[in-house]
Every structure is written in C-alpha cells, then in structure tokens.
C-alpha cells in the first residue's frame, strides 16, 4: 500500500480510537468489559451470535470460531462477516454444541427475549459460558426493530429463568460517560442532516470535550448503575431458578 493511500486509513483509525470519535468511550468500555468477561474462555467452539464485523474475535483463544448474523436486517451487508446466515430465531446448531456463546447488542432486537435466551442456552454445553452485551440506556438504533433495554436486575432475572448462573457483571461505562454518549448521539444525528462535513467539524471537537469531561467526573462519582450497557458472563447450570419479585401494590384488574 502506498503512503498516500495508507495515511487516510491510519488517520481514520486514530480518530476512531480517540475521544474525537463521539462514541469512543462507550465502545472502548464495552471492549474492556468483554476482555474481562472472556478471561478463561479458551478452547472448544465459540458461536458469535449477531457477529457483525466480529470485533471481539481476537479476544478469544478457541479451537473453532463461528459467526452468525441475519441476512435480512437494517444493517448493511458490508457490516457483517458471518460464517452462517440465519433467520434470527432458531440457531442452526445441535443442542449442547458450543463451549462458549458470545451475543453482543442483539437482545434489544428480539421479538421474544425469553425464547431467544432459551435458544442461546440450548446450543451451550453444560458448564459452558455465555457472554452477553445488553444496552441499558443506549439511544434508539435501527428503529422500529430496536425494542428492549435491560437493567442489571432484568438480566439477572432472565438468566436465572433459563438455568444460567452469573459469574460476572460489569458496567461498560459510568454515569457521566453514558450521559455524554446521549448528548453526542443527539448532536451527530442533528448535524448529519446538514451533511457529513459539518457533522465532522462539530461532532469531533464536541466528542472530545464531552468524553474528556465525563472521564474526569466518573473518577469522582462511584455510580455505574445508570450505565450505557452491561456485559455479563454466565454459565449453564441446567437448573432454572425461581426469582422472587417483591410486590408493593396489588391492583384488581377485573371488570367488576
């Protein structure tokens, strides 16, 4: 590759790996959390469900890595590198086939989260690892298919109902970086209406300022419950658990 052709690509990568990219802090935070969750996940077969461009493949030392994605979805085909196309409901793999399942930024699009979680658990071997990345307060993406958001309590209930025991749950970023992400999303979407150049000129410096300030504030604010996303690692126990939900008020919904 010539120097002239290489420089724009290198510059683009450098900008995306800095606060001049408005979503860098959240992307980097999710990757750090996946790194932590993947510790010890080695050997065997890994299924990356909703793999996209396979951004986490380099984090796993496994014998076989298979990416699955939807052919028919709003995301362009150029942003997908699967080994297998599937319909989004049934994973075309036998029961108890994989030692590891990675599912990032998929659960919010499911028509029925419980049915899809059941499918993820089905293909896992007993004792196998499931790594989930789910949004809690992320901006709306790919409407009208973006349907759900998940608190940590919600993920705990979902896992317990399907025989999964959570080993680790980590917030991707703190409260202030989550707020910076929302602000940057709003500005990027507004500025893109005026063209890519105005968006770049405004959103790059704004992203740097908001994320830099948020990084400082998060150091003094030990509060991550209102995070952008959760990264969870759970193992398949095969035993479903009853999760008691306290009820403060009961309502009579009868017609009488």
VENTATA-V702944 format. One line per field, one symbol per residue. ss: DSSP state (@ for helix, = for strand, . for the rest). A space follows every 50 residues. Layout:
ss = ???
This chain:
ss = ..@@@@@@@@@@@@@@.......@@@@@@@@@@@@@@....=..=====. ......@@@.=..=======......@@@....===...........=== ====..@@@...@@@@@@@@@@@============............... .@@@@@@@@@@..========...@@@@@@@@@@@@@@@@@@...@@@@@ @@@@@@@@@@@@@@@@@@@.........========.............. ......
